[in-house]
Amino acid sequence: MKETFKKRISSIEQGIMNIEVRYSVDLNLAKIVRAKRFHTSSFDISCSIFDIRF
């Protein structure tokens, strides 16, 4: 009885860990995507300014 209870707790802990890992990965991916979007938008702006000059 105690062994199954311990196993259940460890599996629950593992599930929580997996969720935390996924959440942090999602956050990092969102940061990367945002940074890329910001980079491309600023790049587009500089290109349009460059086009206006010539």
mmCIF file as Biopython writes it, N, C-alpha, C and O atoms, coordinates in Angstrom:
data_model
#
loop_
_atom_site.group_PDB
_atom_site.id
_atom_site.type_symbol
_atom_site.label_atom_id
_atom_site.label_alt_id
_atom_site.label_comp_id
_atom_site.label_asym_id
_atom_site.label_entity_id
_atom_site.label_seq_id
_atom_site.pdbx_PDB_ins_code
_atom_site.Cartn_x
_atom_site.Cartn_y
_atom_site.Cartn_z
_atom_site.occupancy
_atom_site.B_iso_or_equiv
_atom_site.auth_seq_id
_atom_site.auth_asym_id
_atom_site.pdbx_PDB_model_num
ATOM 1   N N  . MET A ? 1  ? 0.838  -1.208 0.000   1.0 0.0 1  A 1 
ATOM 2   C CA . MET A ? 1  ? 0.000  0.000  0.000   1.0 0.0 1  A 1 
ATOM 3   C C  . MET A ? 1  ? 0.875  1.261  0.000   1.0 0.0 1  A 1 
ATOM 4   O O  . MET A ? 1  ? 0.657  2.183  -0.786  1.0 0.0 1  A 1 
ATOM 5   N N  . LYS A ? 2  ? 1.862  1.280  0.891   1.0 0.0 2  A 1 
ATOM 6   C CA . LYS A ? 2  ? 2.731  2.461  0.980   1.0 0.0 2  A 1 
ATOM 7   C C  . LYS A ? 2  ? 3.545  2.642  -0.297  1.0 0.0 2  A 1 
ATOM 8   O O  . LYS A ? 2  ? 3.771  3.768  -0.739  1.0 0.0 2  A 1 
ATOM 9   N N  . GLU A ? 3  ? 3.991  1.520  -0.898  1.0 0.0 3  A 1 
ATOM 10  C CA . GLU A ? 3  ? 4.804  1.594  -2.122  1.0 0.0 3  A 1 
ATOM 11  C C  . GLU A ? 3  ? 4.011  2.222  -3.270  1.0 0.0 3  A 1 
ATOM 12  O O  . GLU A ? 3  ? 4.519  3.095  -3.973  1.0 0.0 3  A 1 
ATOM 13  N N  . THR A ? 4  ? 2.764  1.775  -3.457  1.0 0.0 4  A 1 
ATOM 14  C CA . THR A ? 4  ? 1.945  2.325  -4.546  1.0 0.0 4  A 1 
ATOM 15  C C  . THR A ? 4  ? 1.681  3.809  -4.302  1.0 0.0 4  A 1 
ATOM 16  O O  . THR A ? 4  ? 1.652  4.606  -5.240  1.0 0.0 4  A 1 
ATOM 17  N N  . PHE A ? 5  ? 1.489  4.171  -3.033  1.0 0.0 5  A 1 
ATOM 18  C CA . PHE A ? 5  ? 1.248  5.572  -2.690  1.0 0.0 5  A 1 
ATOM 19  C C  . PHE A ? 5  ? 2.472  6.420  -3.038  1.0 0.0 5  A 1 
ATOM 20  O O  . PHE A ? 5  ? 2.349  7.507  -3.603  1.0 0.0 5  A 1 
ATOM 21  N N  . LYS A ? 6  ? 3.657  5.903  -2.690  1.0 0.0 6  A 1 
ATOM 22  C CA . LYS A ? 6  ? 4.909  6.608  -3.012  1.0 0.0 6  A 1 
ATOM 23  C C  . LYS A ? 6  ? 5.071  6.747  -4.520  1.0 0.0 6  A 1 
ATOM 24  O O  . LYS A ? 6  ? 5.457  7.808  -5.011  1.0 0.0 6  A 1 
ATOM 25  N N  . LYS A ? 7  ? 4.777  5.682  -5.252  1.0 0.0 7  A 1 
ATOM 26  C CA . LYS A ? 7  ? 4.887  5.711  -6.716  1.0 0.0 7  A 1 
ATOM 27  C C  . LYS A ? 7  ? 3.941  6.751  -7.293  1.0 0.0 7  A 1 
ATOM 28  O O  . LYS A ? 7  ? 4.295  7.491  -8.210  1.0 0.0 7  A 1 
ATOM 29  N N  . ARG A ? 8  ? 2.738  6.797  -6.745  1.0 0.0 8  A 1 
ATOM 30  C CA . ARG A ? 8  ? 1.748  7.753  -7.236  1.0 0.0 8  A 1 
ATOM 31  C C  . ARG A ? 8  ? 2.241  9.182  -7.024  1.0 0.0 8  A 1 
ATOM 32  O O  . ARG A ? 8  ? 2.129  10.024 -7.915  1.0 0.0 8  A 1 
ATOM 33  N N  . ILE A ? 9  ? 2.785  9.448  -5.839  1.0 0.0 9  A 1 
ATOM 34  C CA . ILE A ? 9  ? 3.296  10.789 -5.532  1.0 0.0 9  A 1 
ATOM 35  C C  . ILE A ? 9  ? 4.431  11.145 -6.487  1.0 0.0 9  A 1 
ATOM 36  O O  . ILE A ? 9  ? 4.483  12.260 -7.005  1.0 0.0 9  A 1 
ATOM 37  N N  . SER A ? 10 ? 5.342  10.194 -6.720  1.0 0.0 10 A 1 
ATOM 38  C CA . SER A ? 10 ? 6.472  10.479 -7.610  1.0 0.0 10 A 1 
ATOM 39  C C  . SER A ? 10 ? 5.987  10.732 -9.033  1.0 0.0 10 A 1 
ATOM 40  O O  . SER A ? 10 ? 6.541  11.584 -9.728  1.0 0.0 10 A 1 
ATOM 41  N N  . SER A ? 11 ? 4.967  10.011 -9.474  1.0 0.0 11 A 1 
ATOM 42  C CA . SER A ? 11 ? 4.440  10.237 -10.830 1.0 0.0 11 A 1 
ATOM 43  C C  . SER A ? 11 ? 3.768  11.604 -10.914 1.0 0.0 11 A 1 
ATOM 44  O O  . SER A ? 11 ? 3.868  12.287 -11.933 1.0 0.0 11 A 1 
ATOM 45  N N  . ILE A ? 12 ? 3.086  12.001 -9.846  1.0 0.0 12 A 1 
ATOM 46  C CA . ILE A ? 12 ? 2.459  13.335 -9.804  1.0 0.0 12 A 1 
ATOM 47  C C  . ILE A ? 12 ? 3.548  14.405 -9.863  1.0 0.0 12 A 1 
ATOM 48  O O  . ILE A ? 12 ? 3.429  15.386 -10.598 1.0 0.0 12 A 1 
ATOM 49  N N  . GLU A ? 13 ? 4.620  14.204 -9.075  1.0 0.0 13 A 1 
ATOM 50  C CA . GLU A ? 13 ? 5.731  15.157 -9.079  1.0 0.0 13 A 1 
ATOM 51  C C  . GLU A ? 13 ? 6.358  15.243 -10.462 1.0 0.0 13 A 1 
ATOM 52  O O  . GLU A ? 13 ? 6.704  16.328 -10.930 1.0 0.0 13 A 1 
ATOM 53  N N  . GLN A ? 14 ? 6.501  14.092 -11.112 1.0 0.0 14 A 1 
ATOM 54  C CA . GLN A ? 14 ? 7.075  14.055 -12.454 1.0 0.0 14 A 1 
ATOM 55  C C  . GLN A ? 14 ? 6.186  14.831 -13.424 1.0 0.0 14 A 1 
ATOM 56  O O  . GLN A ? 14 ? 6.685  15.575 -14.268 1.0 0.0 14 A 1 
ATOM 57  N N  . GLY A ? 15 ? 4.879  14.657 -13.304 1.0 0.0 15 A 1 
ATOM 58  C CA . GLY A ? 15 ? 3.937  15.379 -14.154 1.0 0.0 15 A 1 
ATOM 59  C C  . GLY A ? 15 ? 4.048  16.876 -13.963 1.0 0.0 15 A 1 
ATOM 60  O O  . GLY A ? 15 ? 4.022  17.634 -14.933 1.0 0.0 15 A 1 
ATOM 61  N N  . ILE A ? 16 ? 4.173  17.310 -12.706 1.0 0.0 16 A 1 
ATOM 62  C CA . ILE A ? 16 ? 4.323  18.734 -12.404 1.0 0.0 16 A 1 
ATOM 63  C C  . ILE A ? 16 ? 5.621  19.257 -13.010 1.0 0.0 16 A 1 
ATOM 64  O O  . ILE A ? 16 ? 5.653  20.346 -13.583 1.0 0.0 16 A 1 
ATOM 65  N N  . MET A ? 17 ? 6.698  18.469 -12.879 1.0 0.0 17 A 1 
ATOM 66  C CA . MET A ? 17 ? 7.989  18.853 -13.461 1.0 0.0 17 A 1 
ATOM 67  C C  . MET A ? 17 ? 7.863  19.012 -14.966 1.0 0.0 17 A 1 
ATOM 68  O O  . MET A ? 17 ? 8.362  19.982 -15.536 1.0 0.0 17 A 1 
ATOM 69  N N  . ASN A ? 18 ? 7.191  18.055 -15.616 1.0 0.0 18 A 1 
ATOM 70  C CA . ASN A ? 18 ? 7.009  18.118 -17.069 1.0 0.0 18 A 1 
ATOM 71  C C  . ASN A ? 18 ? 6.267  19.381 -17.464 1.0 0.0 18 A 1 
ATOM 72  O O  . ASN A ? 18 ? 6.632  20.046 -18.433 1.0 0.0 18 A 1 
ATOM 73  N N  . ILE A ? 19 ? 5.219  19.714 -16.711 1.0 0.0 19 A 1 
ATOM 74  C CA . ILE A ? 19 ? 4.434  20.918 -17.000 1.0 0.0 19 A 1 
ATOM 75  C C  . ILE A ? 19 ? 5.323  22.154 -16.861 1.0 0.0 19 A 1 
ATOM 76  O O  . ILE A ? 19 ? 5.289  23.049 -17.705 1.0 0.0 19 A 1 
ATOM 77  N N  . GLU A ? 20 ? 6.128  22.195 -15.776 1.0 0.0 20 A 1 
ATOM 78  C CA . GLU A ? 20 ? 7.017  23.342 -15.555 1.0 0.0 20 A 1 
ATOM 79  C C  . GLU A ? 20 ? 8.027  23.474 -16.683 1.0 0.0 20 A 1 
ATOM 80  O O  . GLU A ? 20 ? 8.297  24.576 -17.161 1.0 0.0 20 A 1 
ATOM 81  N N  . VAL A ? 21 ? 8.587  22.341 -17.107 1.0 0.0 21 A 1 
ATOM 82  C CA . VAL A ? 21 ? 9.574  22.363 -18.191 1.0 0.0 21 A 1 
ATOM 83  C C  . VAL A ? 21 ? 8.922  22.859 -19.471 1.0 0.0 21 A 1 
ATOM 84  O O  . VAL A ? 21 ? 9.473  23.713 -20.166 1.0 0.0 21 A 1 
ATOM 85  N N  . ARG A ? 22 ? 7.737  22.315 -19.783 1.0 0.0 22 A 1 
ATOM 86  C CA . ARG A ? 22 ? 7.017  22.739 -20.991 1.0 0.0 22 A 1 
ATOM 87  C C  . ARG A ? 22 ? 6.714  24.223 -20.938 1.0 0.0 22 A 1 
ATOM 88  O O  . ARG A ? 22 ? 6.871  24.934 -21.930 1.0 0.0 22 A 1 
ATOM 89  N N  . TYR A ? 23 ? 6.274  24.693 -19.760 1.0 0.0 23 A 1 
ATOM 90  C CA . TYR A ? 23 ? 5.915  26.097 -19.603 1.0 0.0 23 A 1 
ATOM 91  C C  . TYR A ? 23 ? 7.129  26.990 -19.848 1.0 0.0 23 A 1 
ATOM 92  O O  . TYR A ? 23 ? 7.030  27.996 -20.551 1.0 0.0 23 A 1 
ATOM 93  N N  . SER A ? 24 ? 8.283  26.619 -19.263 1.0 0.0 24 A 1 
ATOM 94  C CA . SER A ? 24 ? 9.493  27.432 -19.444 1.0 0.0 24 A 1 
ATOM 95  C C  . SER A ? 24 ? 9.956  27.390 -20.892 1.0 0.0 24 A 1 
ATOM 96  O O  . SER A ? 24 ? 10.429 28.396 -21.420 1.0 0.0 24 A 1 
ATOM 97  N N  . VAL A ? 25 ? 9.825  26.228 -21.543 1.0 0.0 25 A 1 
ATOM 98  C CA . VAL A ? 25 ? 10.197 26.113 -22.960 1.0 0.0 25 A 1 
ATOM 99  C C  . VAL A ? 25 ? 9.290  27.018 -23.794 1.0 0.0 25 A 1 
ATOM 100 O O  . VAL A ? 25 ? 9.760  27.733 -24.678 1.0 0.0 25 A 1 
ATOM 101 N N  . ASP A ? 26 ? 7.979  26.982 -23.504 1.0 0.0 26 A 1 
ATOM 102 C CA . ASP A ? 26 ? 7.027  27.831 -24.228 1.0 0.0 26 A 1 
ATOM 103 C C  . ASP A ? 26 ? 7.372  29.307 -24.038 1.0 0.0 26 A 1 
ATOM 104 O O  . ASP A ? 26 ? 7.309  30.089 -24.986 1.0 0.0 26 A 1 
ATOM 105 N N  . LEU A ? 27 ? 7.733  29.683 -22.818 1.0 0.0 27 A 1 
ATOM 106 C CA . LEU A ? 27 ? 8.093  31.075 -22.544 1.0 0.0 27 A 1 
ATOM 107 C C  . LEU A ? 27 ? 9.310  31.481 -23.354 1.0 0.0 27 A 1 
ATOM 108 O O  . LEU A ? 27 ? 9.334  32.553 -23.959 1.0 0.0 27 A 1 
ATOM 109 N N  . ASN A ? 28 ? 10.332 30.611 -23.364 1.0 0.0 28 A 1 
ATOM 110 C CA . ASN A ? 28 ? 11.552 30.916 -24.122 1.0 0.0 28 A 1 
ATOM 111 C C  . ASN A ? 28 ? 11.256 31.019 -25.606 1.0 0.0 28 A 1 
ATOM 112 O O  . ASN A ? 28 ? 11.777 31.906 -26.282 1.0 0.0 28 A 1 
ATOM 113 N N  . LEU A ? 29 ? 10.418 30.114 -26.125 1.0 0.0 29 A 1 
ATOM 114 C CA . LEU A ? 29 ? 10.053 30.160 -27.541 1.0 0.0 29 A 1 
ATOM 115 C C  . LEU A ? 29 ? 9.317  31.457 -27.848 1.0 0.0 29 A 1 
ATOM 116 O O  . LEU A ? 29 ? 9.569  32.092 -28.873 1.0 0.0 29 A 1 
ATOM 117 N N  . ALA A ? 30 ? 8.408  31.848 -26.962 1.0 0.0 30 A 1 
ATOM 118 C CA . ALA A ? 30 ? 7.653  33.088 -27.160 1.0 0.0 30 A 1 
ATOM 119 C C  . ALA A ? 30 ? 8.600  34.286 -27.183 1.0 0.0 30 A 1 
ATOM 120 O O  . ALA A ? 30 ? 8.432  35.200 -27.990 1.0 0.0 30 A 1 
ATOM 121 N N  . LYS A ? 31 ? 9.602  34.277 -26.291 1.0 0.0 31 A 1 
ATOM 122 C CA . LYS A ? 31 ? 10.585 35.368 -26.265 1.0 0.0 31 A 1 
ATOM 123 C C  . LYS A ? 31 ? 11.356 35.421 -27.571 1.0 0.0 31 A 1 
ATOM 124 O O  . LYS A ? 31 ? 11.573 36.497 -28.128 1.0 0.0 31 A 1 
ATOM 125 N N  . ILE A ? 32 ? 11.774 34.246 -28.065 1.0 0.0 32 A 1 
ATOM 126 C CA . ILE A ? 32 ? 12.543 34.180 -29.319 1.0 0.0 32 A 1 
ATOM 127 C C  . ILE A ? 32 ? 11.692 34.696 -30.476 1.0 0.0 32 A 1 
ATOM 128 O O  . ILE A ? 32 ? 12.157 35.491 -31.292 1.0 0.0 32 A 1 
ATOM 129 N N  . VAL A ? 33 ? 10.446 34.239 -30.538 1.0 0.0 33 A 1 
ATOM 130 C CA . VAL A ? 33 ? 9.540  34.660 -31.620 1.0 0.0 33 A 1 
ATOM 131 C C  . VAL A ? 33 ? 9.331  36.166 -31.565 1.0 0.0 33 A 1 
ATOM 132 O O  . VAL A ? 33 ? 9.373  36.844 -32.592 1.0 0.0 33 A 1 
ATOM 133 N N  . ARG A ? 34 ? 9.107  36.686 -30.363 1.0 0.0 34 A 1 
ATOM 134 C CA . ARG A ? 34 ? 8.905  38.126 -30.197 1.0 0.0 34 A 1 
ATOM 135 C C  . ARG A ? 34 ? 10.143 38.897 -30.628 1.0 0.0 34 A 1 
ATOM 136 O O  . ARG A ? 34 ? 10.043 39.911 -31.319 1.0 0.0 34 A 1 
ATOM 137 N N  . ALA A ? 35 ? 11.299 38.418 -30.221 1.0 0.0 35 A 1 
ATOM 138 C CA . ALA A ? 35 ? 12.555 39.081 -30.582 1.0 0.0 35 A 1 
ATOM 139 C C  . ALA A ? 35 ? 12.730 39.070 -32.098 1.0 0.0 35 A 1 
ATOM 140 O O  . ALA A ? 35 ? 13.143 40.068 -32.689 1.0 0.0 35 A 1 
ATOM 141 N N  . LYS A ? 36 ? 12.414 37.936 -32.724 1.0 0.0 36 A 1 
ATOM 142 C CA . LYS A ? 36 ? 12.539 37.838 -34.181 1.0 0.0 36 A 1 
ATOM 143 C C  . LYS A ? 36 ? 11.567 38.789 -34.860 1.0 0.0 36 A 1 
ATOM 144 O O  . LYS A ? 36 ? 11.931 39.473 -35.816 1.0 0.0 36 A 1 
ATOM 145 N N  . ARG A ? 37 ? 10.337 38.836 -34.372 1.0 0.0 37 A 1 
ATOM 146 C CA . ARG A ? 37 ? 9.326  39.731 -34.951 1.0 0.0 37 A 1 
ATOM 147 C C  . ARG A ? 37 ? 9.783  41.175 -34.830 1.0 0.0 37 A 1 
ATOM 148 O O  . ARG A ? 37 ? 9.697  41.948 -35.784 1.0 0.0 37 A 1 
ATOM 149 N N  . PHE A ? 38 ? 10.264 41.526 -33.660 1.0 0.0 38 A 1 
ATOM 150 C CA . PHE A ? 38 ? 10.731 42.894 -33.420 1.0 0.0 38 A 1 
ATOM 151 C C  . PHE A ? 38 ? 11.899 43.206 -34.347 1.0 0.0 38 A 1 
ATOM 152 O O  . PHE A ? 38 ? 11.977 44.291 -34.923 1.0 0.0 38 A 1 
ATOM 153 N N  . HIS A ? 39 ? 12.802 42.246 -34.483 1.0 0.0 39 A 1 
ATOM 154 C CA . HIS A ? 39 ? 13.985 42.423 -35.339 1.0 0.0 39 A 1 
ATOM 155 C C  . HIS A ? 39 ? 13.552 42.632 -36.792 1.0 0.0 39 A 1 
ATOM 156 O O  . HIS A ? 39 ? 14.055 43.532 -37.465 1.0 0.0 39 A 1 
ATOM 157 N N  . THR A ? 40 ? 12.632 41.815 -37.271 1.0 0.0 40 A 1 
ATOM 158 C CA . THR A ? 40 ? 12.197 41.936 -38.669 1.0 0.0 40 A 1 
ATOM 159 C C  . THR A ? 40 ? 11.458 43.255 -38.880 1.0 0.0 40 A 1 
ATOM 160 O O  . THR A ? 40 ? 11.633 43.899 -39.914 1.0 0.0 40 A 1 
ATOM 161 N N  . SER A ? 41 ? 10.627 43.669 -37.905 1.0 0.0 41 A 1 
ATOM 162 C CA . SER A ? 41 ? 9.874  44.912 -38.082 1.0 0.0 41 A 1 
ATOM 163 C C  . SER A ? 41 ? 10.823 46.111 -38.115 1.0 0.0 41 A 1 
ATOM 164 O O  . SER A ? 41 ? 10.640 47.019 -38.926 1.0 0.0 41 A 1 
ATOM 165 N N  . SER A ? 42 ? 11.829 46.122 -37.246 1.0 0.0 42 A 1 
ATOM 166 C CA . SER A ? 42 ? 12.792 47.230 -37.261 1.0 0.0 42 A 1 
ATOM 167 C C  . SER A ? 42 ? 13.618 47.189 -38.541 1.0 0.0 42 A 1 
ATOM 168 O O  . SER A ? 42 ? 14.008 48.229 -39.072 1.0 0.0 42 A 1 
ATOM 169 N N  . PHE A ? 43 ? 13.883 45.973 -39.035 1.0 0.0 43 A 1 
ATOM 170 C CA . PHE A ? 43 ? 14.615 45.812 -40.300 1.0 0.0 43 A 1 
ATOM 171 C C  . PHE A ? 43 ? 13.779 46.370 -41.450 1.0 0.0 43 A 1 
ATOM 172 O O  . PHE A ? 43 ? 14.305 47.062 -42.321 1.0 0.0 43 A 1 
ATOM 173 N N  . ASP A ? 44 ? 12.480 46.070 -41.455 1.0 0.0 44 A 1 
ATOM 174 C CA . ASP A ? 44 ? 11.580 46.588 -42.497 1.0 0.0 44 A 1 
ATOM 175 C C  . ASP A ? 44 ? 11.540 48.112 -42.459 1.0 0.0 44 A 1 
ATOM 176 O O  . ASP A ? 44 ? 11.545 48.763 -43.504 1.0 0.0 44 A 1 
ATOM 177 N N  . ILE A ? 45 ? 11.500 48.676 -41.267 1.0 0.0 45 A 1 
ATOM 178 C CA . ILE A ? 45 ? 11.452 50.134 -41.120 1.0 0.0 45 A 1 
ATOM 179 C C  . ILE A ? 45 ? 12.728 50.752 -41.696 1.0 0.0 45 A 1 
ATOM 180 O O  . ILE A ? 45 ? 12.665 51.732 -42.439 1.0 0.0 45 A 1 
ATOM 181 N N  . SER A ? 46 ? 13.882 50.180 -41.355 1.0 0.0 46 A 1 
ATOM 182 C CA . SER A ? 46 ? 15.147 50.724 -41.869 1.0 0.0 46 A 1 
ATOM 183 C C  . SER A ? 46 ? 15.214 50.582 -43.387 1.0 0.0 46 A 1 
ATOM 184 O O  . SER A ? 46 ? 15.758 51.452 -44.067 1.0 0.0 46 A 1 
ATOM 185 N N  . CYS A ? 47 ? 14.663 49.488 -43.924 1.0 0.0 47 A 1 
ATOM 186 C CA . CYS A ? 47 ? 14.635 49.297 -45.383 1.0 0.0 47 A 1 
ATOM 187 C C  . CYS A ? 47 ? 13.758 50.356 -46.042 1.0 0.0 47 A 1 
ATOM 188 O O  . CYS A ? 47 ? 14.130 50.912 -47.075 1.0 0.0 47 A 1 
ATOM 189 N N  . SER A ? 48 ? 12.597 50.639 -45.453 1.0 0.0 48 A 1 
ATOM 190 C CA . SER A ? 48 ? 11.694 51.627 -46.045 1.0 0.0 48 A 1 
ATOM 191 C C  . SER A ? 48 ? 12.322 53.020 -45.994 1.0 0.0 48 A 1 
ATOM 192 O O  . SER A ? 48 ? 12.163 53.803 -46.931 1.0 0.0 48 A 1 
ATOM 193 N N  . ILE A ? 49 ? 13.030 53.336 -44.912 1.0 0.0 49 A 1 
ATOM 194 C CA . ILE A ? 49 ? 13.726 54.626 -44.813 1.0 0.0 49 A 1 
ATOM 195 C C  . ILE A ? 49 ? 14.794 54.696 -45.900 1.0 0.0 49 A 1 
ATOM 196 O O  . ILE A ? 49 ? 14.980 55.730 -46.542 1.0 0.0 49 A 1 
ATOM 197 N N  . PHE A ? 50 ? 15.489 53.582 -46.094 1.0 0.0 50 A 1 
ATOM 198 C CA . PHE A ? 50 ? 16.533 53.488 -47.124 1.0 0.0 50 A 1 
ATOM 199 C C  . PHE A ? 50 ? 15.925 53.708 -48.511 1.0 0.0 50 A 1 
ATOM 200 O O  . PHE A ? 50 ? 16.520 54.380 -49.353 1.0 0.0 50 A 1 
ATOM 201 N N  . ASP A ? 51 ? 14.738 53.140 -48.745 1.0 0.0 51 A 1 
ATOM 202 C CA . ASP A ? 51 ? 14.057 53.290 -50.042 1.0 0.0 51 A 1 
ATOM 203 C C  . ASP A ? 51 ? 13.635 54.743 -50.270 1.0 0.0 51 A 1 
ATOM 204 O O  . ASP A ? 51 ? 13.716 55.242 -51.393 1.0 0.0 51 A 1 
ATOM 205 N N  . ILE A ? 52 ? 13.190 55.415 -49.227 1.0 0.0 52 A 1 
ATOM 206 C CA . ILE A ? 52 ? 12.733 56.799 -49.362 1.0 0.0 52 A 1 
ATOM 207 C C  . ILE A ? 52 ? 13.901 57.698 -49.781 1.0 0.0 52 A 1 
ATOM 208 O O  . ILE A ? 52 ? 13.716 58.606 -50.591 1.0 0.0 52 A 1 
ATOM 209 N N  . ARG A ? 53 ? 15.081 57.461 -49.246 1.0 0.0 53 A 1 
ATOM 210 C CA . ARG A ? 53 ? 16.247 58.303 -49.530 1.0 0.0 53 A 1 
ATOM 211 C C  . ARG A ? 53 ? 16.675 58.207 -50.987 1.0 0.0 53 A 1 
ATOM 212 O O  . ARG A ? 53 ? 17.148 59.190 -51.557 1.0 0.0 53 A 1 
ATOM 213 N N  . PHE A ? 54 ? 16.515 57.029 -51.602 1.0 0.0 54 A 1 
ATOM 214 C CA . PHE A ? 54 ? 17.023 56.851 -52.978 1.0 0.0 54 A 1 
ATOM 215 C C  . PHE A ? 54 ? 15.922 56.673 -53.998 1.0 0.0 54 A 1 
ATOM 216 O O  . PHE A ? 54 ? 16.201 56.514 -55.187 1.0 0.0 54 A 1 
#
